[in-house]
């Protein structure tokens, strides 16, 4: 795909983006609404999770059941997610049903019923989701790691905090929604088989007349320093999560960072899997990945092990991060690049992935990267460029979080 994109900006500031995919008969769309976890008022952690459910419990002239039936009747495969900056809602579907689907989503965004009797079920689902983390310690340790690593409020939990969810009221949540569902900061994206002219005309009719306000979000991010948090759990496992600062997607070294992470954890031949799991048998699961927000980024790693092997597991992982800058082989770089490009090819075949990717690019970078541009960026890396990046951006000041029976030793912590 060479990077033929569609773009239109409504008078109210809402941005419409599109990427045509001629080989598919489906379409996917999404709305990125500026009401993410980091933008919530203090004491309302989890409100975005409640809102993303509550708005689908009736909209326009349809009650909750009628709206659900209408969505199912169009064959929509719904998607929703809560990020630091946005609530994202969307769907993938057969291309011929797009117009009707957008009408339904306009009701959900602009005219949600927000009935009192539907608030409590939405809130309880959010509470249950937080409580379920106790049965999913891998998810919990990574969520808590982000809270520790990113400066407040960027790291605020996207699921919520039990006490704050319990204090949330229907009126308070309505006010949050009224304040945060700002169309001037909303990004709409579509990918697949569509007519962009018709989409622009329809969304102009549905959304353009809504009064909006200036949209500015600017988080002043301080440089993160390492810290350690332990959550005691008298189980048979220790869950280890760690994160270190790295460059953001807008940085010139972004692709060098991605290749470096792939050398660490790009498959069963990558260093972490080979050194920690295969050679030493220290853990049953291990992996690292690049993670970014608009204003900060890091490399995060997870390992699941037994309490008696936890300290050595952590020590070896940190050692592998530090050893990376001492040298990387041509073979490792080649494997890393192939793995990254394979993931890119798989993404290019999914309309929902592309719709999400172009919206994310526009929010973070202010423009859309074509798949060819990303491929070229990966191809341009080599041993020398990656090593130079690693020596300029030393992996250190690790933020570490563990869940298990006993604390571990982390440097000077």
WOPE-V70331 format. One record per residue. RES is the residue in one letter. PSI is psi in whole degrees, 0 to 359 (* if undefined). OMEGA is omega in degrees with one decimal (none if undefined). BURIAL is I if it has 9 or more other C-alpha atoms within 8 Angstrom, else O. Layout:
RES,PSI,OMEGA,BURIAL
RES,PSI,OMEGA,BURIAL
//
This chain:
X,128,-170.2,O
X,352,176.9,O
X,41,174.7,O
X,106,-175.8,O
X,155,173.8,I
X,145,178.9,I
X,140,176.1,O
X,141,178.7,O
X,124,178.0,O
X,163,179.9,I
X,333,179.8,O
X,2,177.3,I
X,351,178.1,I
X,132,-176.0,I
X,131,176.6,I
X,128,-178.2,I
X,148,178.0,I
X,149,172.8,I
X,110,180.0,I
X,141,177.0,I
X,97,-170.5,I
X,335,-173.3,O
X,358,-176.3,O
X,158,176.2,O
X,6,-178.5,I
X,173,176.9,I
X,150,175.2,I
X,145,179.6,I
X,161,177.0,I
X,150,173.2,I
X,123,172.5,I
X,107,-175.4,I
X,129,-173.3,I
X,71,-178.8,I
X,35,-177.7,I
X,177,-172.6,I
X,323,-176.5,I
X,344,-176.8,I
X,359,-178.1,I
X,153,174.8,I
X,155,176.0,O
X,139,179.0,O
X,5,-177.4,O
X,30,-178.8,I
X,121,-176.5,I
X,349,-178.7,I
X,324,179.8,I
X,323,178.2,I
X,320,177.1,I
X,314,-178.1,I
X,317,-176.1,I
X,338,175.1,I
X,316,-174.4,I
X,322,-177.0,I
X,341,177.8,I
X,5,178.8,I
X,51,178.6,I
X,130,179.4,I
X,144,-178.6,I
X,230,-179.4,I
X,12,-176.9,O
X,134,173.4,I
X,184,-173.5,I
X,314,-178.9,I
X,317,-179.3,I
X,321,178.5,I
X,316,178.3,I
X,318,179.0,I
X,321,-179.8,O
X,318,178.5,O
X,314,179.0,I
X,325,-179.2,O
X,336,177.0,O
X,358,179.0,I
X,30,-178.8,O
X,133,169.3,I
X,99,-171.1,O
X,152,174.2,O
X,146,174.4,O
X,147,177.2,I
X,153,177.6,O
X,125,176.2,I
X,183,178.2,I
X,321,-173.8,I
X,337,-172.5,I
X,154,158.4,I
X,126,179.4,I
X,124,176.7,I
X,143,-179.0,I
X,195,-178.2,I
X,160,168.0,I
X,148,-171.0,I
X,174,173.5,I
X,135,-168.8,I
X,328,-177.0,I
X,346,-177.9,O
X,8,-173.7,I
X,316,-176.2,I
X,315,179.2,I
X,323,-179.8,O
X,318,-179.7,I
X,327,176.3,I
X,319,178.0,I
X,317,-178.0,I
X,331,174.0,O
X,320,175.9,I
X,317,-178.8,I
X,319,-176.1,I
X,317,-173.3,I
X,330,-174.2,O
X,47,176.8,I
X,144,-176.5,I
X,323,175.8,I
X,50,-178.5,I
X,144,-178.9,O
X,318,-175.9,O
X,343,178.1,O
X,351,-179.0,I
X,313,-175.2,I
X,316,175.9,O
X,323,178.6,O
X,317,179.1,I
X,319,-178.3,I
X,324,176.2,O
X,320,178.1,I
X,319,177.1,I
X,315,-179.4,I
X,324,179.4,O
X,321,176.3,I
X,316,179.8,I
X,328,-178.5,O
X,345,178.4,O
X,333,178.3,I
X,336,176.8,O
X,0,-179.6,O
X,70,-174.1,O
X,334,177.5,I
X,315,176.8,I
X,318,-177.7,O
X,316,-176.4,I
X,326,179.3,I
X,324,177.6,I
X,316,178.6,I
X,328,176.9,I
X,315,178.7,I
X,321,178.2,I
X,321,-178.5,I
X,324,-172.2,I
X,309,-175.8,I
X,139,177.6,I
X,146,177.7,I
X,139,5.4,O
X,12,-174.8,I
X,326,-177.2,I
X,3,-177.1,I
X,138,-177.0,I
X,133,176.7,I
X,344,176.7,I
X,318,179.2,I
X,174,175.3,I
X,136,-174.3,I
X,310,-176.0,I
X,321,-178.9,O
X,326,174.6,I
X,321,-179.7,I
X,331,178.6,O
X,350,-177.4,O
X,136,177.3,I
X,164,178.7,O
X,317,-179.1,O
X,316,179.5,O
X,320,-179.0,O
X,322,175.4,I
X,318,-179.9,I
X,322,177.0,O
X,314,-178.9,I
X,316,179.9,I
X,322,-177.7,O
X,325,-170.4,O
X,335,179.2,I
X,76,-173.6,I
X,113,-175.2,I
X,336,179.8,I
X,343,176.7,I
X,12,-178.0,I
X,139,176.5,I
X,125,174.4,I
X,134,178.7,I
X,150,179.8,I
X,143,178.1,I
X,144,-179.8,I
X,221,-179.2,I
X,114,-176.5,I
X,166,173.7,I
X,105,-172.0,O
X,325,178.2,O
X,316,179.2,O
X,322,178.1,O
X,314,179.8,I
X,317,179.9,I
X,317,-178.6,O
X,313,-177.8,I
X,326,174.0,I
X,316,179.8,I
X,323,-175.6,O
X,323,-168.1,I
X,336,-167.7,I
X,332,-176.7,I
X,358,-176.9,O
X,129,180.0,O
X,135,179.4,O
X,179,-180.0,O
X,162,179.6,O
X,140,-175.5,O
X,111,177.8,O
X,126,174.5,O
X,123,-179.7,O
X,101,177.8,O
X,125,175.8,O
X,105,-172.4,O
X,126,175.0,O
X,151,176.6,O
X,133,-176.5,O
X,143,174.0,I
X,152,-174.2,O
X,150,177.0,I
X,162,-176.6,I
X,134,175.4,I
X,133,177.1,O
X,134,174.8,I
X,115,-174.9,O
X,133,177.5,I
X,115,-175.4,O
X,61,178.5,O
X,188,-177.8,O
X,6,-177.6,O
X,155,169.5,I
X,128,-179.7,I
X,124,-175.6,I
X,129,175.5,I
X,137,177.6,I
X,157,-175.1,I
X,142,177.6,I
X,149,-174.6,I
X,146,173.8,I
X,185,-174.1,I
X,154,178.8,I
X,168,-179.5,I
X,336,-179.8,O
X,352,-176.7,O
X,149,179.2,O
X,335,-178.0,O
X,13,-176.5,O
X,312,-176.8,I
X,328,173.5,I
X,321,177.5,I
X,316,-179.6,I
X,320,178.8,I
X,320,178.1,I
X,317,178.5,I
X,322,179.3,I
X,327,174.1,I
X,320,178.3,I
X,317,-169.2,I
X,57,-179.7,I
X,12,-178.7,I
X,190,-175.9,O
X,348,175.4,O
X,357,-178.1,O
X,164,-169.1,I
X,315,-176.8,I
X,313,-179.8,I
X,315,-176.9,I
X,311,-172.5,I
X,321,-173.9,I
X,317,-175.2,I
X,309,-171.9,I
X,310,-176.0,O
X,318,-174.5,O
X,344,-179.9,O
X,39,-173.6,O
X,336,-174.3,I
X,162,177.9,I
X,345,178.2,I
X,139,176.9,I
X,146,178.0,I
X,153,177.1,I
X,152,177.9,I
X,159,175.4,I
X,138,178.3,I
X,135,-178.2,O
X,151,165.1,I
X,181,-179.7,I
X,326,-170.5,O
X,359,-178.5,O
X,159,-179.6,I
X,158,178.5,I
X,167,172.0,I
X,122,-177.2,I
X,146,-176.4,I
X,144,176.9,I
X,143,171.3,I
X,135,174.6,I
X,128,-174.4,I
X,187,176.5,I
X,155,-176.2,I
X,323,-177.9,I
X,341,-179.7,O
X,1,-171.6,I
X,315,-177.5,I
X,315,179.3,I
X,323,178.0,O
X,311,179.7,I
X,316,-178.5,I
X,317,-178.5,O
X,321,178.7,I
X,310,179.6,I
X,323,176.8,O
X,322,179.1,O
X,322,174.3,I
X,314,-177.0,I
X,326,-177.3,I
X,341,-174.5,O
X,320,-176.3,I
X,352,179.5,I
X,342,178.1,O
X,141,177.7,O
X,137,-178.4,I
X,160,175.4,O
X,323,-179.1,O
X,319,178.5,O
X,317,178.9,I
X,316,-179.1,I
X,315,179.4,O
X,318,-179.3,I
X,316,-178.7,I
X,320,177.4,I
X,317,179.6,O
X,317,178.8,I
X,318,-179.1,I
X,329,175.9,I
X,318,177.2,O
X,323,179.4,O
X,318,179.2,I
X,317,178.5,O
X,320,178.7,O
X,324,-176.7,I
X,342,-178.6,I
X,358,-178.0,O
X,119,179.6,O
X,324,179.5,I
X,322,177.2,I
X,319,-179.0,I
X,321,177.9,I
X,317,178.0,I
X,322,-176.5,I
X,318,-177.3,O
X,326,176.4,I
X,318,178.4,I
X,318,177.1,O
X,314,-176.4,I
X,319,-179.8,I
X,315,-174.6,I
X,318,-171.7,I
X,342,-175.2,I
X,10,178.2,O
X,172,179.8,O
X,131,174.5,I
X,135,173.8,I
X,160,176.5,I
X,325,177.4,I
X,322,177.8,I
X,317,179.4,O
X,317,178.4,I
X,317,179.3,I
X,322,177.8,O
X,319,177.0,I
X,314,-178.3,I
X,331,-176.3,O
X,347,179.3,O
X,155,175.9,I
X,180,-178.0,I
X,313,-176.8,I
X,317,-177.4,O
X,323,-179.5,I
X,316,179.1,I
X,319,177.8,I
X,318,176.8,O
X,314,-177.2,I
X,327,179.5,I
X,333,175.7,O
X,334,-175.3,O
X,75,-174.9,O
X,131,177.8,O
X,113,-178.9,I
X,190,-177.6,O
X,52,-176.4,I
X,133,166.9,I
X,125,-174.5,I
X,138,176.9,I
X,133,179.6,I
X,147,171.8,I
X,120,-177.9,I
X,187,-175.2,I
X,327,-172.5,I
X,152,176.2,O
X,158,175.8,O
X,166,175.8,O
X,127,-179.5,O
X,97,178.8,O
X,236,-177.8,O
X,0,-177.6,O
X,*,none,O
//
